[in-house]
Amino acid sequence: MARAALTREEVLEAAAALVRRHGPDALTMRRLAADLGTAVTSIYWHVGNRESLLDSLVERTVAGLDTIRPRGATPAERLVSVARALRRALRERPHLVAMVHERGLTERMFLPAQRALVHEAHAAGLRGAHAARAVRAVQFQVVGFVLVERNRERAPAQSPAEEELWSGEDAESDAALARALAAPVDTERLFVDSVRALVDGLLAGAPGGTGDGAVGRGPYSL
């Protein structure tokens, strides 16, 4: 029996979930209707055809990144918090982000995060080209890190594996280094450490800048 009280938002949420799980090719009106327990005609009535639905999902994804809100007691901490939120958003919806990119809306998608970074860069005393470099450096760091993560996750099994490649000799007799490089990568900690080091350097030249390492107060303090 078809559902009587289906809303457009429910259709979009179900479609977004389907794309997140299986990619855009899995999104058909028939499959979406089955997931929602409704008739295909009801889907068309709420969102139009498949292309209109995809356009709505793209707009919804772009709007979703407008929810990034800085956190922390200092501009440095707040810059790092924006980077963490942006990484999390990109990782949670890779297929939807790819759809945004294919429709030429990537820059618009990043605009809310850029505005948040601009505000915190200004609060830290950065202006003009220096502030612009800081905004773009943080954005590129996030995007590049996410791309590396995705490539590692989708790569075939490696032989030899990373843990097999390191010995005391390969690590210049630094056994602790060899063990660390052979261990699984803690990507969250690595991301936070790298962004904090970047932010620390970017703010070092600002009036009252935190180039003394004040940014790196433990990996999960935000």
Backbone as a ProteinNet text record, in pm:
[ID]
protein_1_A
[PRIMARY]
MARAALTREEVLEAAAALVRRHGPDALTMRRLAADLGTAVTSIYWHVGNRESLLDSLVERTVAGLDTIRPRGATPAERLVSVARALRRALRERPHLVAMVHERGLTERMFLPAQRALVHEAHAAGLRGAHAARAVRAVQFQVVGFVLVERNRERAPAQSPAEEELWSGEDAESDAALARALAAPVDTERLFVDSVRALVDGLLAGAPGGTGDGAVGRGPYSL
[TERTIARY]
85	0	88.7	56.3	136.3	120.4	227	221.9	140.1	67.3	-22	42.5	137.8	187	333.6	378.3	517	545.1	661.2	699.3	819.5	838.7	953.7	1084.6	1092.5	1214.5	1245.1	1142.8	1164.6	1219.2	1168.6	1217.6	1364.7	1398.6	1536.6	1630.2	1586.2	1669.8	1694.6	1590.4	1606.3	1696.4	1681.1	1765.3	1910.5	1934.7	2070.9	2133.9	2056.8	2108.6	2144.2	2061.5	2087.7	2216	2235.6	2356.6	2479.3	2466.5	2579.7	2624.4	2528.4	2561.4	2613.3	2550.8	2577.4	2621.1	2623.1	2661.7	2542	2558.6	2445.7	2386.8	2466.1	2412.7	2304.9	2309.8	2210.1	2077.6	2077.4	1955.6	1861.4	1759.9	1652.7	1522.8	1428.1	1301	1228.2	1242.7	1176.4	1237	1371.5	1436.3	1405.5	1404.2	1373.6	1230.7	1138.5	999.2	987.1	1063.3	1059.5	1113.9	1222.7	1280.5	1182.3	1103.7	1010.1	873.3	852.4	723.4	610.9	640.6	539.5	539.5	452	443.9	543.2	591.3	684.9	622.7	493.8	427.5	434.3	435.6	446.3	583.3	688.1	823.1	828.5	772.4	772.1	693.4	586.6	504.3	581.7	664	737.2	863.4	937.9	1070.9	1091.4	990.9	1010.7	1083.3	1149.3	1219.2	1354.6	1428.5	1554.8	1655.1	1663.5	1758	1722.1	1593.7	1550.9	1584.7	1569.8	1604.3	1753.1	1837.1	1981.5	2018.1	1953.7	1979.7	1942.7	1832.4	1789.8	1887.8	1940.8	2039.2	2167.4	2206.8	2325.5	2303.7	2188.1	2157.5	2153.6	2099.1	2089.6	2228.7	2317.7	2454.6	2528.4	2512.7	2577	2526.4	2394.9	2336.8	2382	2405	2444.9	2578.2	2668.6	2798.4	2792.3	2675.9	2658.1	2638.1	2634.7	2612.1	2742.5	2857	2985.1	2997.5	3021.7	3034.6	3165.7	3249.9	3377.5	3355.2	3450.2	3448	3587.2	3594.1	3723.5	3736	3837.5	3854.9	3940.9	4019.9	4110.3	4087.2	4129.4	4117.6	4188	4303.5	4376.2	4293.5	4238.3	4155.8	4033	3977.3	3856.3	3886.8	4002.2	4043.6	4056.4	4118.1	4133.7	3996.9	3905.6	3773.3	3697.5	3713.7	3650.7	3709	3840.8	3905.1	3853.8	3840.4	3791.3	3647.1	3563.4	3423.7	3412.4	3494.5	3490.6	3535.7	3643	3687.9	3578.3	3515.8	3410.9	3295.6	3256.2	3146.4	3180.4	3302.8	3344	3352.1	3398.6	3411.5	3275.4	3180	3048.8	2966.8	2999.2	2916.1	3000.1	3093.3	3182.3	3108.7	3005	2932.4	2855.8	2797.1	2723.9	2818.7	2935.9	3035.6	3080.1	3097	3135.4	3027.5	2901.6	2793.4	2797.3	2825.8	2838.5	2949	3062.7	3176.8	3140.3	3071.3	3034.6	2942.1	2867	2774.6	2836.2	2967.4	3037.5	3006.4	2970.2	2933	3030.6	3150.5	3246.8	3281.4	3310.8	3349.9	3236.8	3115.5	3001.1	2987.8	3014.6	3004.2	3101.8	3223.3	3324.9	3309.5	3222	3212.4	3179.3	3082.3	3055.1	3176.2	3250.7	3370.8	3474.8	3488	3582.4	3543.3	3415.7	3370.7	3403.4	3383.8	3417.6	3567.5	3647.9	3793.5	3834.9	3770.7	3800.6	3774.4	3661.4	3626.8	3732	3775.4	3874.3	4012.9	4046.2	4173.5	4176.5	4065.6	4057.3	4068	4001.6	4008	4150.2	4230.9	4370.1	4462.8	4410.2	4492.5	4544.6	4504.4	4548.8	4460.8	4521.2	4448	4499.2	4417	4458.2	4507.1	4617.6	4670.9	4714	4764.1	4805.2	4685	4572.4	4450.8	4401.8	4407.2	4363.5	4448.7	4581.2	4669.2	4633.4	4601.9	4565.2	4437.7	4337.6	4211.1	4232.8	4305.6	4325.7	4417.1	4516.2	4606.7	4531.2	4443.5	4364.9	4268.8	4201.5	4108	4179.3	4292.8	4366.5	4419.5	4461	4507.6	4395.9	4275.8	4162.9	4131.7	4116.7	4078.9	4186.2	4312.6	4421.1	4425.6	4405.8	4408.7	4295.5	4176.1	4061.8	4086.6	4144	4172.9	4272.7	4376.1	4473.2	4405.3	4321.3	4248.3	4163.5	4088.5	4001	4081.5	4194.9	4278.2	4335.2	4376.9	4429.1	4320	4200.2	4091	4047.7	4057.6	4012	4123.5	4247	4360	4352.9	4403.9	4408.7	4503.9	4490.7	4580.8	4724.7	4811	4949.4	5039.4	5129.5	5225.3	5361.6	5460.3	5452.4	5368.9	5310.6	5231.6	5323.9	5265.9	5346.3	5428.2	5367.9	5439.9	5558.4	5560.4	5671.2	5787.1	5765.6	5864.2	5969.1	5941.8	6030.7	6107.4	6235.8	6322.4	6410.3	6484.8	6574.7	6670.8	6720.5	6815.3	6747.4	6628	6557.1	6525.9	6509.1	6475.4	6599.1	6716.3	6842.4	6864.7	6839.9	6862.8	6772.6	6664	6567.3	6452.7	6466.4	6368.8	6229.8	6223.7	6093.9	6024.6	6101.8	6046.7	5994.6	6072.7	6031.6	5899.7	5887.6	5763.7	5645.7	5669.7	5561.5	5515.8	5611.2	5575.8	5511	5538.4	5478.2	5338.8	5304.8	5174.2	5066.7	4941.4	4831.9	4829.1	4789.9	4787	4663.4	4684.2	4573.9	4543.3	4452.8	4430.7	4372	4288.1	4230.7	4339.9	4426.8	4533.5	4630.8	4662.7	4753.2	4694.5	4564.7	4500.5	4507.7	4470.2	4470.8	4611.6	4709.3	4847.9	4893.9	4861.7	4909	4839.8	4709.9	4639	4685.3	4708.5	4754.2	4893	4980.8	5112.7	5101.1	5011.7	4989.6	4935.3	4832.8	4773.2	4874	4951.2	5054	5148.9	5192.9	5283.2	5215.8	5090.1	5018.6	4996.1	4973.8	4945.2	5071.5	5185.7	5309.5	5340.6	5305.1	5336.2	5229.4	5117.1	5009.2	5039.9	4982.1	5000.5	4952.9	5042.3	5006.7	4988.9	5053.6	5037	5080.9	5032.5	5059.9	5167.6	5275.8	5382.8	5471.3	5429.6	5510.2	5464.9	5373.2	5326.7	5204.7	5142	5025.9	4907.1	4909.6	4796	4789.9	4902.5	4904.1	4890.2	4774.1	4752.6	4682.8	4742.4	4678.7	4584.6	4577.8	4512.7	4361.1	4296	4150.3	4089	4151.6	4104.8	3992.8	3962.7	3857.9	3721.3
-120	0	125.2	221.5	343.3	427.5	497.6	586.9	709.6	760.7	874	1008	1010.5	1138.9	1163.1	1111.3	1129.5	1276.1	1324.3	1463	1468.1	1584.2	1603.8	1582.7	1630.9	1616	1469.1	1389.3	1245.5	1180	1221.4	1167.2	1203.5	1330.1	1374.4	1305.5	1287.9	1221.2	1075.5	1006.7	867.7	857.9	951.5	951.1	977.7	1072.9	1104.1	983.7	914	795.7	687	670	569.4	601.5	728.4	769.5	754	790.5	775.8	630.3	539	397.1	332.9	366.9	288.9	370.3	503.1	585.7	626.1	728.1	781.8	683.9	589.8	494.9	405.6	387.2	301.9	373.5	504.4	582.6	574.7	493.1	487.6	521.7	571	609.8	487.3	374.2	252.7	204.8	206.9	162	256.9	385.2	483.3	465.3	441.5	419.5	295	189.3	66.7	92	168.8	198.8	276.2	361.6	445.2	380.3	267.1	200.8	279.9	341.3	423.3	392.4	457	437.8	528.3	484.3	564.4	698.9	699.4	825.5	927	877.8	969.1	1035.6	960	1016.2	1127.4	1100.5	1201.9	1325.8	1305.6	1419.2	1509.9	1450.2	1528.7	1593.7	1524.8	1574.9	1584.3	1552.5	1556	1431.9	1444.1	1327.9	1307.3	1207	1172.1	1286.7	1356.9	1467.6	1580.2	1607.5	1708.6	1664.7	1535	1482	1498.3	1466.3	1481.7	1628.2	1718.3	1861.2	1902.5	1850.5	1882.9	1827.9	1707.9	1650.1	1732.8	1782.1	1867.2	1994.7	2059.1	2181.5	2153.7	2040.3	2002.6	1980.7	1919.8	1896	2027.7	2117.3	2248.4	2322.1	2320.1	2388.9	2325	2194.1	2124.5	2170.2	2213.2	2259.2	2399.6	2461.7	2592.9	2581.4	2457.8	2436.1	2429.4	2444	2438.4	2559.1	2533.1	2639.5	2621.9	2725.4	2714.9	2689.5	2619.7	2593.1	2618.4	2653.1	2671.8	2808.8	2822.9	2946.4	3048.9	3006.9	3097.6	3086.9	3189	3178.2	3054.4	3018.9	2901.2	2774.9	2757.7	2640.4	2638.9	2757.8	2765.9	2738.2	2781.4	2746.7	2595.6	2531.6	2386.1	2318.5	2373.1	2311.1	2317.7	2426.7	2436.3	2330.9	2314	2212.4	2073.1	2044.1	1912.6	1891.3	1994.2	1982.3	1964.1	2036.1	2024	1885	1833.8	1697.1	1595.5	1609.6	1515.4	1520.2	1640.4	1655.2	1592.1	1611.2	1554.7	1402.9	1350.3	1205.5	1136.9	1205.7	1145.2	1135.3	1214.4	1217.6	1223.1	1128.6	1137.4	1134.7	1049.6	1042.4	1170.7	1227.8	1353.2	1467.2	1469.9	1572.6	1559.2	1434.1	1412.5	1466.2	1449.1	1502.3	1654.7	1715.7	1861.7	1906.2	1837.2	1871.2	1857.3	1750.4	1725.8	1834.3	1898.5	2003.7	2143.3	2149.4	2277.4	2365.8	2306.3	2385.9	2367	2320.2	2292.8	2418.9	2527.4	2650.7	2703.7	2693.6	2736.9	2648.4	2519.9	2428.7	2465.7	2508.7	2541.2	2681	2763.2	2902.9	2918.9	2845	2863	2834.7	2728.4	2698.5	2808.8	2859.4	2968.2	3092.1	3122.6	3239.5	3222.4	3100.5	3074.5	3091	3043.1	3057.2	3203.6	3280	3423.3	3492.9	3463.1	3527.8	3499.6	3374.2	3338.6	3393.2	3398.8	3459.3	3606.8	3677.1	3817.2	3830.8	3740.3	3745.3	3723.5	3649.9	3624.5	3737.4	3838.5	3952.2	3946.1	3846	3836.7	3924.6	3984.6	4068.7	4047.6	4085.5	4088	3955.1	3961.2	3841.6	3736.4	3781.1	3686.9	3606.6	3673	3603.2	3508.6	3554.5	3469.3	3343.5	3357.5	3239.5	3141.7	3195.5	3109	3031.4	3100.1	3034.5	2923.2	2953.1	2853.3	2739.7	2772.1	2667.5	2565.2	2612.9	2520.9	2440.2	2506	2435.5	2328.2	2363	2266.3	2151.2	2181	2075.8	1974.7	2025.7	1937	1851.1	1915.2	1842.1	1740.8	1781.9	1689.3	1571.6	1596.3	1487.8	1388.9	1440.5	1353.5	1269	1328.1	1252	1139.7	1167.7	1063.6	952.7	991.5	891.6	802.5	863.9	786.1	692.8	740.3	655.4	537.4	560.5	451.4	348.3	396.8	306.1	221.5	277	205.3	128.5	142.3	75.5	-76	-155	-300.4	-334.9	-454.3	-499.9	-488.2	-433.3	-407.2	-525.2	-560.4	-667.4	-626.9	-603	-618.5	-508.9	-542.6	-445.7	-346.6	-236.3	-130	-180.4	-268.4	-317.2	-405.2	-455	-540.8	-461.8	-334.9	-256	-191.2	-187.3	-113.1	-205.5	-180.8	-249.2	-143.6	-181.7	-85.9	-23.4	-103.6	-49.8	49.4	15.6	105.6	239.2	237.6	358.8	422.7	396	453.5	420.1	292.4	238.8	301.1	360.8	418	317	227	119.2	172.5	277.2	333.7	393.4	457.6	512.1	400.1	293	180.7	121	104.8	49.2	142.4	272.2	368.1	368.4	361.2	361.3	230.5	123.4	-5.6	-20.8	65	57.3	118.4	79.5	141.9	293.1	365.5	511.5	557.9	640.4	706	833.2	823	934.6	1056.6	1036.5	1151.8	1231.2	1160.9	1230.9	1295.2	1224.1	1279	1405.3	1401.9	1519.1	1638.2	1616	1726	1780.8	1692.1	1736.9	1821.1	1775.8	1846.5	1981.6	1988.1	2115.6	2211.9	2161.2	2250.2	2306.1	2222.4	2272.3	2378.5	2354.8	2451.4	2582.9	2574.5	2694.5	2769.5	2696.3	2758.7	2843	2786.2	2859.2	2977.9	2961.7	3070.5	3189.1	3159.9	3267.4	3327.6	3268.2	3314.1	3459.2	3503.1	3639.4	3741.1	3693.7	3787.2	3860.2	3979.4	4049.9	3962.2	3935.5	3845.9	3703.6	3666.2	3533.2	3423	3298.7	3184.1	3097	3157.9	3080.5	3009.8	3007	2942.9	2802.6	2748.1	2611.8	2604.8	2720.2	2718.4	2644.9	2623.1	2556.7	2410.3	2346.9	2202.4	2153.7	2171.7	2134.4	1998.8	1894.9	1763.6	1744.8	1625	1603.9	1611.6	1601.9	1597.5	1696.4	1813.4	1907.6	1997.5	1997.5	2087	2040.6
0	0	0	-84.8	-94	32.2	67.6	183.3	148.9	247.4	221.9	253.2	347.6	397.8	363	252.3	210.7	181.3	224.2	198.7	104.1	45.4	-43.2	32.2	155.8	233.6	260.5	285.6	305.7	179.2	65	-61.6	-81.5	-57.1	-74.6	23	146.9	246.8	208.1	162.1	120	-3.1	-96.5	-216.5	-179.9	-89.7	-46.6	22	105.8	175	74.6	-27.2	-129.9	-206.4	-241	-312	-222.5	-94.7	-2.7	7.8	8	25.4	-102.4	-215.4	-336.4	-457.5	-446.3	-560	-643.5	-729.3	-806.3	-906.2	-956.8	-1055.5	-995.1	-862.7	-797	-775.6	-797.8	-772.6	-892.2	-880.3	-980	-909.5	-984.8	-924.9	-869.3	-937.8	-891.5	-759.6	-751.7	-628	-513.2	-540.7	-437.5	-386.8	-478.2	-438.1	-350.6	-387.9	-308.2	-168.3	-157.9	-27	60.6	-2.5	72	90.3	23.3	33.2	-29.6	-144.6	-210.8	-359.8	-432.6	-576.9	-648.4	-764.1	-842	-878.3	-907	-942.9	-829.1	-706	-591.6	-588	-623.7	-629.3	-734	-852	-957.9	-914	-842.7	-800.9	-705.4	-618.7	-519.2	-573.8	-662.2	-701.6	-852.7	-932.1	-1076.2	-1125.1	-1239.5	-1294.9	-1226.9	-1274.8	-1207.9	-1213.4	-1326.6	-1336.8	-1240.1	-1226.4	-1129.7	-987.6	-961.5	-830.1	-802.8	-901.8	-885.1	-861.7	-934.6	-913.9	-771	-721.9	-585.4	-483.1	-509	-418.1	-416	-531.6	-539.4	-458.8	-479.9	-405.4	-255.3	-217.4	-76.6	-17.1	-94.3	-48	-29.5	-126.5	-116.5	7.2	27.4	142.8	273.9	272.5	394.3	448.1	361.1	407.7	466.2	458.3	519.9	671.1	720.1	863.4	942.6	877.6	948.1	1040.6	1168.1	1266.6	1343	1347.5	1421	1568.7	1629	1772.8	1828.2	1955.7	2019.4	2082.1	2168.6	2244.5	2171.4	2073.7	2003.9	1853.8	1776.6	1631.4	1576.3	1632.6	1584.6	1603.8	1722.8	1748.3	1658.5	1634.8	1552.9	1404.9	1357.7	1221.2	1205.7	1303.9	1299.1	1304.4	1383.7	1394	1261.7	1187.1	1055	962	965.8	882.3	916.1	1043.6	1085.2	1039.8	1053.2	1012.5	861.6	784.8	639.5	597.1	656.9	624.6	654.3	769	806.9	706.3	664.7	569.4	435.3	389	260.4	267.2	379.6	393.1	408.1	464.5	486.1	358.7	256.4	135.6	8	-12	-128.8	-262.7	-274.4	-401.7	-428.8	-325.1	-342.3	-377	-313.6	-345.7	-490.9	-537.1	-676.9	-771.1	-733.5	-815.5	-820	-707.1	-703.3	-798.8	-792.7	-877.7	-1025.3	-1060.1	-1200.5	-1253.6	-1167.6	-1210.5	-1199.5	-1174.2	-1174.2	-1056.3	-941.2	-823.9	-708.5	-738.2	-631.5	-553.2	-623	-555	-467.7	-518	-437.3	-313	-327.7	-214.2	-103.3	-143.1	-43.8	15	-43.2	-0.4	148.8	204.8	348.6	436.5	406.4	483.8	464.9	343	318.7	399.4	405.2	482.1	630.3	682	822	844.9	750.1	761.5	752.4	663.8	652.9	785	846.1	973.2	1079.6	1088.4	1190.7	1155.8	1026.2	986.8	1025.8	1004	1045.5	1197.4	1269.2	1415.3	1466	1388.5	1426.4	1385	1315	1275.1	1133.5	1055.5	916.3	828.1	727.3	634.3	493	396.1	257.4	204.4	127.5	62.9	165.1	280.6	384.9	432.9	454.4	496.2	387.4	261.7	150.6	140.3	158.8	155.2	266.6	383.9	495.6	465.2	411	378.1	277.3	172	67.6	112.7	193.7	242.7	326.2	413.4	496.5	409.3	315.7	227.8	146.2	86	4.4	88.9	211.8	301.5	327.3	352.9	379.8	257.4	142.3	20.9	-17	-10.9	-44.5	50.7	177.9	276.5	250.6	221.9	195.7	71.3	-32.3	-154.1	-127.1	-48.9	-13.9	66.1	161.7	240.9	151.2	60.8	-27.6	-116.4	-168.5	-254.1	-176.9	-52.8	30.1	60.3	87.2	120.6	1.5	-118.1	-237.7	-306.6	-258.1	-322	-299.6	-393.5	-371.7	-258.1	-206.2	-99.2	-146.1	-61.9	-98.3	-59	-147.4	-119.4	-174.8	-88	57.4	122.4	236.8	311.8	381.2	426.9	486.9	605	685.8	803.9	768.2	643.7	601.5	541.7	516.3	443.4	532.9	662.4	750.1	843.9	851	946.1	1010.6	1110.2	1174.3	1075.7	979.1	881	788.1	743	652.7	720.2	850.2	924.3	986.5	928.9	977.8	1125.4	1157.9	1292.8	1398.9	1356.6	1449.7	1463.8	1560.9	1575.5	1609.1	1690.2	1726.8	1604.6	1518.7	1394.4	1305.9	1293.9	1210.4	1260.2	1391.5	1447	1420	1433	1411.1	1265.3	1172	1029.7	986.5	1059.7	1028.5	1087.9	1182.9	1248.5	1159.6	1179.7	1103.9	1125.8	1022.5	1029.7	1106	1206.8	1276.8	1198.8	1101.7	1008.7	1078	1178.6	1248.9	1319.2	1390.2	1461.5	1362.6	1254.7	1155.2	1092.4	1065.3	1006.7	1101.6	1227.2	1323.9	1342.5	1355.3	1372.3	1253.3	1132.7	1013	998.1	1025.3	1013.7	1121.2	1241.2	1348.4	1317.3	1263.1	1226.1	1117.2	1019.6	912.2	968.4	1051.9	1109	1195.1	1273.2	1357.2	1271.8	1161	1072.2	1006.1	964	897.8	990.1	1118.2	1212.6	1273.9	1246.7	1310.5	1276.2	1155.6	1115.4	1148.5	1209.3	1242.2	1371.4	1390.6	1518.2	1633.6	1728.5	1838.7	1792.9	1681.8	1623.7	1716.3	1687	1773.3	1712.7	1667.1	1606.9	1705.2	1832.5	1935	1967.2	1883.4	1906	1993.9	2021.6	2111.1	2051.1	1919.7	1855.1	1892.4	1913.2	1925.9	2067.8	2128.6	2266.9	2275.5	2221.7	2228.8	2111.3	2057	1929.3	1930.4	2045	2044.4	2143.5	2160.1	2262.3	2215.3	2084.8	2035.4	2083.3
[MASK]
++++++++++++++++++++++++++++++++++++++++++++++++++++++++++++++++++++++++++++++++++++++++++++++++++++++++++++++++++++++++++++++++++++++++++++++++++++++++++++++++++++++++++++++++++++++++++++++++++++++++++++++++++++++++++++++

